[in-house]
């Protein structure tokens, strides 16, 4: 009996190795939230937790394999929140998963807005949902007026974080600039207890550091070239000439690369998900102007 | 009278705890509670909620199954083993027999639910490293589950008093399922007109309303259970179960044992 059991375990390992996707199939089990609610016999909360876990596992699996499509993500989140409209974490995390560009997310910010608005209808007193709504409008849809309105709505909720009023005003005036983006990610980092969201916010703040630093370095190199006539291919000439005190490094501690054409890039682009500057140009595209 | 009912209740309790089905279901319930701790590792942000939802659902579902599996045999087993005739030759009224059986099974279910609740709270303390004030509402949800058991037990006893065990099991489960939809039926009745409205409304009041007694999702979110709801649900369950047990007693009273 033990031999047969050990043999079956070995066979299963071989199956998993041959078909790694077999253990997480793209199925919704039952696609209709209404049908599920009927079948749950009143145990909606448990079914909602199961479908939420299913959504987390689905996203994690796709993300791990750098998938660019997440077709079941929104349906899973829709079912989860239909079963339990007060499952706040599904709206908050779900919106993040939906809004971010592939492969970090589904690249569906409109769906993220739809999801959060559903959450707000069911949980009008939760200011965090208005914050998330404004965040998606600002960061993913670049609709700064809509973001300002969302923050304004949220600021009127009792016990809302006072930052919402500041963000509403800032968004209306300075929507789209790096300082506002830094303010929003800093707020996210400081107001969440969830380690996943904190880590994500930190990565965004580090990316903002890169986006701010790269143009400054490129401008410095251009000024060096204009003054000395030398086009440096590393930062050492600038260090030796006293233009910089040390070799500049990115927030991960890796030194920036200076290319012969004056562009500055990060050492390892694959380590960065959210930066817009300091990346090598895509094939066939001209390099971005400093 | 109280002594006779108490004796029958105690004997029913003693017989029930010897039933192997009972232990299997309790073990499954504990396994489910334990599994929720593991499941919490593969999800985000709902570990406490998952434990409460899964733990209380396990207590509820397995308790209902115990109520059905044991309840359907309460009378029919006694008839098959011919022990009923021995009991009824004593100065025991038929209705006392029914009421004693009811209390015996309710006692069994209360002890089981109590044990499962202790196991659940151990898991909750392990997960949360302690208890919060809002966890007191979980006890209210468990109390409502006991009220559910009361109604299911009464229905199983009623059906057991005149039908076979298999018929009783199927019908009791069907009534449990239909009772979970009673809010939908009431919603349909409110939207209907004429005779349909009255018929649907009558049925919605006749079938037991289990959704009114289901507070699991609410306490999982940390919401308190209003005292008025505890009072009204207690009254509803006592009155409904009492009516069903009366019906069981009347049927059994008039049943021909030959």
Interface residues (C-beta under 8 A of the other chain):
Chain A: X38 X41 X42 X43 X44 X45 X46 X48 X49 X52 X53 X56 X57 X84 X86 X87 X89 X93 X194 X196
Chain B: X39 X42 X43 X44 X45 X46 X49 X50 X53 X54 X57 X60 X61 X176 X177 X180 X181 X184 X210 X211 X214 X216 X217 X220 X221
